[in-house]
Amino acid sequence: MVEEGTRIGSWVIGEKLGAGGMGEVYLARHAMLGTPAAVKALSPLMTQDADTRERFFREAKLQSGLVHPHIAQVKDFLEAQGQFFLVQEYLEGGSLADALRAARGALPPARVLAWARQALGALDYAHRCGVVHRDIKPSNIMLDRHGAAKVLDFGIAKVVGGDAQRTSTGAVIGTPSYMSPEQIMSSRDVDHTTDQYAMGIVLFELLTGSRPFGGETEFAVMMSHVSGEPPAPRTVNPSIAPGIEAAILRALAKEPAGRFDSCAAFAAALGGEAPGEAPDAADDRTLRAAVVPPAAAVSTKAATEMQPSVPRPVSHGLRSSRAPAGRSRALAVVAGAAAVVAAVAVTAVVFLTVGRGKGEGRDAPPAPAAQKAAPAPVSAPAPVPAAAGKLVELKSDPPGADVLVDGKPVCRTPCAHAFTDRPGPYRIELVKEDFAPRLFEKVPFAGLASIDVRLDTAE
């Protein structure tokens, strides 16, 4: 907890705006200029962990290198009083998640499409800089005071071609409701099309008030992404234009090769004006009633890739080179995973999003400011084809047991873990303080299945 009135560098801390798993977010003002900012403070406990500190710094460095009118601006990164602070643009219009909650249903189409084009423009720029976001969702798209959309929270972004890809094998990184099938199976084995998939789900949700994939558990939601088919948006909201429906369904293709070549192509398929377009007055009045009062433009979550690296431009030749048939075989193996028997572990990395306030819609968003042309693109290395995988659900009674696969922690129950078909067996252990550990040794890939165990009290 940082007390109100505390000075951190040039910033004076004000009211607390929200909290999450990694720390807290405050409204702050520049000591001399009085300009507002949102300050994300890494908690003292998290500061003690070297990996978390590295991830926090990586988020700041990565996002500060992405200069685009629809990406939230990082203003500063500071260390003070034994804590780390990320200072970023204060966006008072709330998030798209706020707008959904306030509307309790579908939002005005003209405004939704304007937001989508703005977000897709930001993602297209990030992709050309070699960065894949991997956690696009309504709460990570926020609005400025004019109602223009801005993408934020690059905490688990992937740098294409980075020297160190440190995401654990099998780690499920992201938010299950918005994750692509390939991201669920291997968070390292993704390209720019995974962000298209997430934007397809965001668009579906904003235009219908519901998500295309659901389930009673996170594991069920992930399996739905991998093997289920989305409903046609017009069956939920008949007022959606056929062309918009076709664009959404293309973005939600199971195979990355079936999606758009780029986010720019996705935005073009949505038609309409450039990102600075203004919806009609009636539509804007509806939006004003839908978006709630001011909120901080920050969400707090852990990251998993840690290579701090300034983005370098790459070409839109980020299309995966792996053949669709290979992915289909992998997904087929996954779809049958729930039927097998044995042991497993999961790495569902759960990120708590900072509580946000509300925002009031105002005038139509201005046209985006002119930006410097991206440097000449260079080719990015083709992703390594994924091995056949299997998604395994892990549960314990009581919950909260740490799951170790081959001695390495991967998640905490209840969670899910993606295993690859390898020659040797797996060693899976569930450990919880005050309870006897449960150990599964020499588990072959073919024997992996959902694990649901009762933990006995330690003697």
C-alpha positions in Angstrom: 0.0 0.0 0.0 1.4 3.4 -1.1 0.0 6.2 1.0 -1.7 9.1 -0.7 0.6 12.1 -1.0 3.7 9.9 -1.4 6.1 11.3 -4.0 7.6 8.7 -6.4 10.1 10.5 -8.7 8.2 13.4 -10.2 4.8 11.8 -9.4 2.6 12.4 -6.4 0.4 9.4 -5.5 -3.3 10.0 -5.2 -6.3 7.8 -4.8 -6.1 4.0 -5.2 -7.8 2.9 -8.5 -7.6 -0.8 -8.2 -5.6 -3.9 -7.1 -4.6 -7.2 -8.6 -2.3 -10.2 -8.1 0.9 -8.2 -8.7 0.1 -5.0 -6.9 -2.0 -1.9 -6.9 -2.8 1.0 -9.3 -3.1 4.6 -8.3 -4.1 7.9 -9.9 -1.1 10.2 -9.7 -0.2 13.7 -10.8 3.1 15.2 -12.0 4.5 17.3 -9.1 5.1 20.4 -11.2 2.9 20.1 -14.3 -0.2 18.6 -12.6 -0.8 16.1 -15.4 -2.5 12.8 -14.5 -1.1 9.3 -14.9 -1.9 5.8 -13.8 0.8 4.3 -11.6 1.1 0.5 -11.3 3.0 -0.4 -8.1 4.5 -3.9 -7.9 3.8 -5.2 -4.4 6.7 -5.6 -2.0 6.1 -9.4 -1.9 6.3 -9.6 -5.7 9.3 -7.3 -5.8 11.3 -9.9 -3.9 10.9 -12.4 -6.8 13.6 -11.8 -9.4 11.5 -13.3 -12.3 8.5 -11.1 -11.5 10.7 -8.0 -11.4 12.2 -8.9 -14.7 8.7 -9.4 -16.2 7.5 -6.1 -14.8 10.4 -4.3 -16.4 9.9 -6.2 -19.6 6.3 -5.0 -19.8 7.4 -1.4 -19.4 10.3 -1.6 -21.9 8.2 -3.4 -24.5 5.2 -1.1 -24.3 7.3 2.1 -24.2 8.9 1.0 -27.5 5.5 0.8 -29.2 4.6 4.4 -30.2 1.1 4.4 -31.8 -2.0 6.6 -31.3 -4.0 3.5 -30.2 -1.5 2.0 -27.8 -1.4 3.4 -24.2 1.7 5.5 -23.6 4.3 4.5 -21.0 5.6 7.7 -19.3 8.1 6.4 -16.7 9.5 3.4 -14.9 10.9 3.9 -11.3 12.4 2.2 -8.3 11.7 3.8 -5.0 11.2 2.7 -1.4 12.0 -0.9 -2.3 9.2 -1.1 -4.9 9.0 -0.8 -8.7 6.5 1.6 -10.4 5.2 1.7 -14.0 3.8 5.1 -14.9 1.5 5.1 -17.9 -1.1 7.2 -19.6 -4.3 7.7 -17.6 -7.3 6.7 -19.7 -10.5 8.0 -18.1 -13.0 6.6 -20.5 -13.1 3.1 -18.9 -12.5 -0.2 -20.6 -14.6 -2.1 -23.1 -15.3 -4.5 -20.3 -16.9 -1.6 -18.4 -19.0 -0.7 -21.4 -20.2 -4.3 -21.7 -21.2 -4.4 -18.0 -23.0 -1.1 -18.3 -24.9 -2.0 -21.5 -25.9 -5.5 -20.2 -25.9 -6.6 -23.8 -24.8 -5.7 -27.3 -23.2 -2.3 -27.9 -23.9 0.1 -30.8 -22.4 -1.4 -34.0 -20.9 1.8 -35.5 -19.0 2.5 -32.3 -17.9 -1.2 -31.8 -16.5 -1.3 -35.4 -14.7 2.0 -34.9 -13.1 0.6 -31.7 -12.2 -2.6 -33.4 -10.5 -0.9 -36.3 -8.5 1.3 -33.9 -7.4 -1.8 -31.8 -6.6 -3.8 -35.0 -4.5 -0.8 -36.3 -2.6 -0.9 -33.0 -2.1 -4.6 -33.2 -1.0 -4.5 -36.8 1.7 -1.9 -35.9 2.8 -4.1 -32.9 3.0 -7.1 -35.2 5.2 -5.2 -37.7 7.5 -4.4 -34.8 7.7 -8.1 -34.0 5.4 -8.2 -30.9 2.4 -10.5 -30.4 0.2 -9.3 -27.5 -1.3 -12.7 -26.5 -3.8 -11.3 -24.0 -6.3 -9.2 -26.0 -9.7 -8.9 -24.2 -12.2 -6.1 -23.4 -10.5 -5.2 -20.2 -7.2 -4.6 -22.1 -8.7 -2.1 -24.5 -9.5 1.2 -22.9 -10.9 4.5 -23.9 -9.5 8.0 -23.7 -11.6 11.0 -22.8 -12.7 11.4 -26.4 -13.8 7.7 -26.7 -10.9 6.5 -28.8 -9.7 2.9 -28.1 -6.2 2.2 -26.8 -4.5 -1.2 -26.3 -2.6 -1.8 -23.2 -1.1 -4.5 -20.9 1.7 -6.1 -22.9 2.8 -8.0 -19.8 2.7 -11.5 -21.5 3.5 -10.3 -25.0 5.8 -12.5 -27.2 8.7 -10.9 -29.1 9.0 -12.8 -32.4 12.5 -14.1 -33.0 13.6 -13.1 -29.4 16.8 -14.7 -28.3 15.2 -16.1 -25.1 11.8 -17.7 -25.3 11.4 -18.5 -21.6 7.8 -19.5 -21.5 7.7 -23.0 -19.9 6.8 -25.8 -22.2 3.1 -26.6 -21.7 2.4 -23.4 -19.9 -1.1 -22.1 -20.6 -0.5 -18.3 -20.9 -3.4 -15.9 -21.4 -7.1 -15.5 -20.5 -9.0 -18.8 -21.4 -12.1 -17.1 -22.8 -10.0 -15.3 -25.5 -7.3 -17.8 -26.3 -6.7 -19.3 -29.7 -6.5 -23.1 -30.0 -2.7 -23.0 -30.7 -2.1 -20.7 -27.7 -3.9 -23.1 -25.5 -1.7 -25.9 -26.7 1.6 -24.0 -26.7 1.9 -20.4 -25.8 5.3 -20.3 -27.4 4.0 -21.6 -30.7 1.9 -18.6 -31.7 2.2 -15.9 -34.4 0.3 -12.6 -35.1 -2.9 -14.6 -36.0 -3.5 -15.5 -32.3 -4.3 -11.8 -31.7 -6.7 -11.8 -34.6 -8.5 -14.8 -33.0 -8.9 -12.9 -29.7 -10.2 -9.8 -31.5 -12.7 -12.0 -33.2 -14.0 -13.0 -29.8 -14.0 -9.5 -28.5 -16.0 -8.3 -31.6 -18.4 -11.2 -31.2 -19.0 -10.3 -27.5 -19.4 -6.5 -28.1 -21.9 -7.1 -30.9 -23.9 -9.9 -29.2 -23.4 -9.4 -25.5 -22.1 -13.0 -25.2 -19.0 -15.0 -25.9 -18.9 -17.7 -28.6 -17.2 -20.3 -26.4 -18.2 -21.2 -22.8 -18.1 -23.9 -20.2 -18.5 -24.4 -16.4 -14.7 -24.6 -15.9 -11.7 -23.0 -17.5 -10.7 -26.4 -18.8 -14.1 -26.8 -20.5 -13.7 -23.3 -22.0 -10.3 -24.2 -23.4 -11.5 -27.5 -24.8 -14.4 -25.6 -26.5 -11.8 -23.4 -28.2 -9.8 -26.3 -29.3 -12.6 -28.6 -30.6 -15.9 -26.6 -30.7 -17.3 -24.4 -33.4 -18.6 -20.9 -32.7 -22.2 -20.0 -33.4 -22.8 -17.7 -36.3 -23.1 -14.1 -34.7 -26.3 -13.4 -36.6 -28.0 -16.3 -34.8 -27.5 -14.3 -31.6 -28.0 -10.8 -33.0 -29.7 -10.8 -36.5 -29.0 -7.1 -36.9 -25.3 -7.8 -37.5 -24.4 -7.3 -41.2 -23.5 -10.5 -43.1 -20.1 -9.1 -44.1 -19.2 -8.4 -40.5 -20.3 -11.9 -39.5 -18.1 -13.4 -42.2 -15.1 -11.4 -41.0 -15.6 -12.5 -37.4 -15.9 -16.2 -38.3 -12.8 -16.0 -40.5 -10.8 -14.5 -37.5 -12.1 -17.5 -35.4 -10.8 -20.1 -37.8 -9.2 -23.0 -35.9 -6.3 -23.1 -38.2 -4.1 -20.0 -38.2 -3.8 -20.3 -42.0 -7.5 -19.8 -42.3 -7.5 -16.3 -40.7 -6.5 -13.0 -42.3 -3.0 -12.3 -43.5 -2.8 -9.4 -41.1 -4.8 -7.3 -38.6 -4.9 -4.6 -41.2 -6.7 -7.0 -43.6 -9.1 -7.9 -40.7 -9.8 -4.1 -40.2 -10.4 -3.6 -43.9 -12.9 -6.5 -43.9 -14.9 -4.6 -41.3 -15.4 -1.8 -43.8 -16.3 1.8 -42.9 -14.1 4.8 -42.3 -10.6 5.1 -41.0 -9.9 4.7 -37.2 -10.9 8.3 -36.5 -14.4 7.8 -37.8 -17.4 9.3 -35.9 -20.6 7.2 -35.3 -23.9 9.0 -35.9 -25.3 11.1 -33.1 -28.0 8.7 -32.0 -25.4 5.9 -31.7 -23.1 8.2 -29.7 -25.9 9.1 -27.3 -26.5 5.4 -26.7 -22.8 4.9 -26.0 -22.8 7.7 -23.4 -25.3 5.8 -21.4 -23.3 2.6 -21.8 -19.9 3.6 -20.7 -19.4 4.2 -16.9 -17.2 7.0 -15.1 -13.3 7.3 -15.1 -11.0 4.3 -14.8 -7.3 3.6 -14.7 -5.7 2.4 -17.9 -3.8 -0.3 -16.2 -4.3 -4.0 -15.4 -2.0 -5.9 -13.1 -0.9 -9.3 -14.1 2.2 -11.5 -14.1 4.1 -12.1 -17.3 5.8 -15.2 -18.4 8.2 -14.3 -21.2 11.0 -12.3 -19.7 13.5 -11.2 -22.4 13.4 -7.3 -22.0 13.8 -6.3 -25.6 12.9 -3.2 -27.6 10.6 -4.3 -30.4 12.2 -4.6 -33.8 10.2 -4.3 -37.0 9.4 -7.5 -38.9 7.3 -8.2 -42.0 3.8 -9.4 -42.1 5.4 -12.6 -43.3 4.7 -13.7 -39.8 2.3 -16.3 -41.1 3.1 -19.7 -39.6 4.8 -22.1 -42.0 3.4 -25.2 -40.3 1.0 -27.1 -42.4 -2.7 -27.1 -41.4 -2.8 -30.8 -41.4 -0.1 -31.0 -38.7 -2.2 -28.7 -36.5 -5.3 -30.7 -37.2 -3.6 -33.9 -36.0 -2.5 -32.1 -32.8 -6.0 -30.8 -32.1 -7.4 -34.2 -32.8 -5.1 -35.7 -30.1 -6.2 -33.0 -27.7 -9.9 -33.5 -28.4 -9.5 -37.2 -27.3 -7.4 -36.3 -24.2 -10.3 -36.1 -21.8 -11.1 -39.7 -22.4 -7.7 -41.2 -21.3 -6.6 -42.2 -17.8 -3.5 -41.4 -15.6 -1.9 -38.2 -14.4 -1.2 -34.7 -15.4 -0.3 -31.2 -14.5 -1.5 -27.8 -15.6 -0.2 -24.4 -15.9 -3.1 -22.1 -16.1 -1.5 -18.8 -15.4 -4.3 -16.8 -13.9 -3.9 -13.1 -14.0 -6.0 -10.8 -11.8 -7.0 -7.7 -13.7 -6.9 -4.5 -11.8 -10.3 -3.2 -10.8 -11.2 -0.4 -13.0 -13.6 2.5 -12.4 -15.9 3.9 -15.0 -15.7 6.3 -17.8 -18.1 8.7 -19.5 -18.2 8.7 -23.3 -17.7 12.1 -24.9 -17.3 13.2 -28.5 -16.3 11.1 -31.4 -12.6 10.0 -31.4 -10.3 12.3 -33.3 -8.3 11.0 -36.2 -5.1 9.3 -35.1 -2.0 11.5 -35.0 0.5 11.0 -37.8 3.1 8.5 -36.8 6.6 7.7 -38.1 6.7 5.0 -40.7 8.0 1.7 -39.4 11.5 0.9 -40.5 12.1 -1.4 -43.4 10.7 -4.8 -42.4 12.9 -7.8 -41.9 11.9 -11.4 -42.1 11.0 -13.2 -38.9 12.0 -16.8 -38.3 9.3 -19.3 -39.0 7.7 -20.7 -35.8 8.8 -24.3 -34.9 6.0 -26.7 -35.8 4.2 -27.9 -32.6 4.5 -31.5 -31.5 1.3 -33.4 -30.9 -0.2 -32.2 -27.6 -2.7 -33.1 -25.0 -4.5 -30.7 -22.6 -4.9 -32.2 -19.1 -7.1 -30.9 -16.4 -5.7 -31.0 -12.8 -7.8 -30.8 -9.7 -7.3 -31.5 -6.0 -9.5 -31.5 -2.8 -8.7 -29.1 -1.2 -7.7 -26.9 -4.2 -4.6 -24.8 -4.2 -2.0 -27.6 -4.6 1.1 -26.7 -6.6 1.6 -29.0 -9.6 5.1 -30.0 -10.5 5.9 -31.6 -13.8 9.4 -33.2 -13.8 10.2 -31.2 -10.7 9.2 -27.9 -12.2 6.2 -25.9 -10.9 3.6 -25.4 -13.7 0.4 -24.3 -12.0 -1.8 -24.4 -9.0 -5.0 -26.5 -8.8 -7.5 -26.3 -10.4 -5.7 -25.7 -13.6 -4.7 -27.2 -17.0 -1.4 -28.2 -18.6 -0.5 -29.0 -22.1 1.8 -32.0 -22.5 3.7 -32.9 -25.7 4.2 -36.4 -27.0 7.8 -37.1 -26.1 9.8 -40.4 -25.8 10.2 -40.4 -22.0 7.5 -40.6 -19.3 6.3 -37.7 -17.1 6.7 -37.3 -13.3 3.8 -35.4 -11.8 3.5 -34.3 -8.2 0.8 -32.3 -6.3 2.1 -30.5 -3.2 0.2 -28.4 -0.7 1.3 -27.2 2.8 0.0 -29.3 5.7 -1.0 -32.1 3.3 0.8 -35.2 2.2 2.1 -34.9 -1.4 0.6 -37.0 -4.2 3.1 -38.4 -6.7 2.6 -40.0 -10.1 5.7 -41.4 -11.6 6.6 -42.7 -15.0 3.4 -41.5 -16.6 3.6 -42.1 -20.4 2.1 -39.5 -22.8 -0.6 -42.0 -23.9 -1.6 -42.5 -20.3 -2.2 -38.8 -19.5 -5.7 -37.9 -18.5 -7.5 -35.6 -16.1 -6.3 -35.8 -12.5 -8.7 -35.2 -9.6 -7.2 -36.3 -6.3 -8.0 -36.0 -2.6 -5.1 -34.8 -0.5 -4.6 -36.4 2.9 -3.6 -34.4 5.9 0.1 -34.7 6.7 0.8 -36.8 9.8 
